[in-house]
Amino acid sequence: MSPASQATTRPTLVLASTSVFRQALLKKLTEQFITAKPEVDETPFAGESATALVERLALAKARAVAVQHQDAVVIGSDQVAVFGDEILGKPHTVENAKAQLRKFSGHTVTFLTGLAVVDAASGQHQHCVDAFHVHFRTLTAQEIDRYIAREMPLQCAGSFKSEGLGITLFEKLEGDDPNSLIGLPLIKLHQMLRHFGMDLLCD
């Protein structure tokens, strides 16, 4: 089979997300994908753990988009930040962001990212949860105020942007894939795509 015919038979790759951060991450691997917004209720089930939540939602998002793109390979992802037993939401306001960072000062926040890949044609899927640990240094009130004023991370779980000035808040980062912290673990994603015959290094 010629390279040209291989290209024409490759399934469409769909990212089931409108997040500009996840799009930027996927572009590290390939420019050949489209995006779609998954219509999924993200309300946690009663008693559902954070790990179970992100795993379920990542797969639900990929399956929801696969229904509309039946010749595609679809990527779904979901992420939560966890502090102790508390699942953290986006702060939305400056005061909430300050409160989160005051709470995290000198402690560790774990980011759990659910990842799922669905082959719409066959219905087969793979999924996993990737954990990444952020160890915060001890922060002063002035540092917290200045950081939030400069970067306004009000739509980010954990009240920081690790790809920006948020890196200055940390003592160390711990995990297998730094991309996971932003919302899309590329190492595991490429492994899953290869399972479905999509080796982005060779395409």
BELBELUR-V246257 format. One record per backbone hydrogen bond with DSSP energy under -1.0 kcal/mol. CO is the residue of the C=O (numbers start at 1). NH is the residue of the N-H. E is the energy in kcal/mol with one decimal. If there is no record, write none. Layout:
co:CO nh:NH e:E
co:CO nh:NH e:E
This chain:
co:2 nh:6 e:-2.1
co:3 nh:7 e:-2.1
co:4 nh:8 e:-1.5
co:5 nh:9 e:-1.3
co:12 nh:73 e:-2.9
co:13 nh:34 e:-2.2
co:14 nh:75 e:-3.0
co:15 nh:17 e:-2.3
co:15 nh:36 e:-2.1
co:19 nh:23 e:-2.1
co:20 nh:24 e:-2.0
co:21 nh:25 e:-1.9
co:22 nh:26 e:-2.6
co:23 nh:27 e:-1.9
co:25 nh:28 e:-1.6
co:26 nh:29 e:-1.7
co:26 nh:30 e:-2.3
co:31 nh:33 e:-1.6
co:34 nh:15 e:-3.0
co:38 nh:40 e:-1.1
co:45 nh:48 e:-2.1
co:49 nh:53 e:-2.3
co:50 nh:54 e:-2.2
co:51 nh:55 e:-1.8
co:52 nh:56 e:-2.4
co:53 nh:57 e:-2.6
co:54 nh:58 e:-2.1
co:55 nh:59 e:-1.7
co:56 nh:60 e:-2.5
co:57 nh:61 e:-2.6
co:58 nh:62 e:-2.0
co:59 nh:63 e:-2.5
co:60 nh:64 e:-2.4
co:61 nh:65 e:-1.9
co:62 nh:66 e:-2.1
co:63 nh:67 e:-1.4
co:69 nh:72 e:-1.7
co:72 nh:120 e:-2.4
co:73 nh:14 e:-2.6
co:74 nh:118 e:-2.6
co:75 nh:16 e:-3.1
co:76 nh:116 e:-2.6
co:78 nh:114 e:-3.4
co:80 nh:112 e:-2.7
co:81 nh:88 e:-3.5
co:82 nh:110 e:-2.6
co:83 nh:86 e:-2.0
co:86 nh:83 e:-2.6
co:91 nh:93 e:-1.3
co:93 nh:97 e:-2.1
co:94 nh:98 e:-2.5
co:95 nh:99 e:-2.2
co:96 nh:100 e:-2.4
co:97 nh:101 e:-2.3
co:98 nh:102 e:-2.3
co:99 nh:103 e:-1.9
co:100 nh:104 e:-2.0
co:101 nh:105 e:-1.5
co:104 nh:107 e:-3.0
co:107 nh:136 e:-2.9
co:109 nh:134 e:-3.2
co:110 nh:82 e:-3.2
co:111 nh:132 e:-2.1
co:112 nh:80 e:-2.1
co:113 nh:130 e:-2.7
co:114 nh:78 e:-1.9
co:115 nh:128 e:-2.2
co:116 nh:76 e:-3.1
co:117 nh:126 e:-2.1
co:118 nh:74 e:-2.9
co:119 nh:123 e:-3.0
co:124 nh:119 e:-2.9
co:126 nh:117 e:-2.6
co:128 nh:115 e:-2.6
co:130 nh:113 e:-2.7
co:132 nh:111 e:-3.5
co:133 nh:174 e:-2.6
co:134 nh:109 e:-2.5
co:135 nh:171 e:-3.7
co:135 nh:172 e:-1.4
co:137 nh:106 e:-1.3
co:140 nh:144 e:-2.2
co:141 nh:145 e:-2.4
co:142 nh:146 e:-2.6
co:143 nh:147 e:-2.6
co:144 nh:148 e:-2.4
co:145 nh:149 e:-2.2
co:146 nh:150 e:-2.0
co:147 nh:151 e:-2.5
co:148 nh:152 e:-2.3
co:152 nh:154 e:-1.5
co:153 nh:156 e:-1.3
co:154 nh:92 e:-2.6
co:156 nh:159 e:-2.5
co:161 nh:164 e:-1.9
co:161 nh:166 e:-1.4
co:164 nh:167 e:-1.4
co:165 nh:168 e:-2.0
co:166 nh:169 e:-2.1
co:167 nh:170 e:-1.2
co:169 nh:137 e:-2.0
co:172 nh:135 e:-2.5
co:174 nh:133 e:-3.3
co:177 nh:180 e:-1.8
co:179 nh:183 e:-1.2
co:179 nh:184 e:-1.8
co:185 nh:189 e:-2.0
co:186 nh:190 e:-2.5
co:187 nh:191 e:-1.6
co:188 nh:192 e:-2.2
co:189 nh:193 e:-2.7
co:190 nh:194 e:-2.3
co:191 nh:195 e:-1.5
co:192 nh:196 e:-1.1
co:193 nh:198 e:-2.9
co:194 nh:197 e:-1.9
co:199 nh:202 e:-1.0
co:199 nh:203 e:-1.8
